[in-house]
């Protein structure tokens, strides 16, 4: 009896979730220390853009054609605008409900992959994907936060955030199927996002709303520092995600990548002494069952 090893794409997708999870946790650290959000996002896209530029130079992978520019612009719009709508949604509704519902984009990506690219899921794989989605949805829920919606605008903001993040994550599957390099697409995407937040910082500065929007110098420094660090891990995570999409089925890679929320949850428990609710424990059990099933594989 010989035991099959986990496929390469599964390992790469798992590593992408791990590193991208660190990026999200560093953003959480900045928020906990009251760092400036605009500077945090600018720093994230700054080092992220430089990371993809470095990889392009290292691999001699360059392209300046219109398909790459359009693909990068769409994914960059999905990333930057998705983050913007997500933060706005948090102003009108609870984070514990906003974060898990945002993961509906995973279902859209799975559906797109099965309809457009004829990807198939076995019964066991389908059950595994369901377990992943349950886990991803339950982990962010905070039992101490009221899940009441204070403003109807929350629904519209959440809808646009979900749709735009689908463009970011699902767009990579589309460009990969078109034979376009994920690294180059992500470079243009992060560059577009960097330009977005650079313009926003410039406009806010000229409107003299620095004190109200950015906070004091310490808050600006905190946001910028943690943003620059988060951007490095964001680059690594997205680069690995793009590679995993080239090697494996998006219908499994996408929900696996979304388990980066597990990394954020576990680090929050260790660093900020946060406690898990019963729902979150159930989510972790679902997650561990599926990861164990997929990594161990069947014996033949």
KAJO-V216041 format. One record per run of one state. SS is the DSSP state (helix for helix, strand for strand, loop for the rest). FROM is the first residue (numbers start at 1). TO is the last residue. If there is no record, write none. Layout:
{{SS/FROM/TO} {SS/FROM/TO}}
This chain:
{{loop/1/2} {strand/3/3} {loop/4/7} {helix/8/32} {loop/33/36} {helix/37/59} {loop/60/65} {helix/66/90} {loop/91/94} {helix/95/102} {loop/103/103} {helix/104/116} {loop/117/122} {helix/123/139} {loop/140/152} {helix/153/177} {loop/178/181} {helix/182/206} {loop/207/209} {helix/210/214} {loop/215/216} {helix/217/247} {loop/248/249} {helix/250/257} {loop/258/259} {helix/260/272} {loop/273/277} {helix/278/296} {loop/297/298} {strand/299/299} {loop/300/300}}
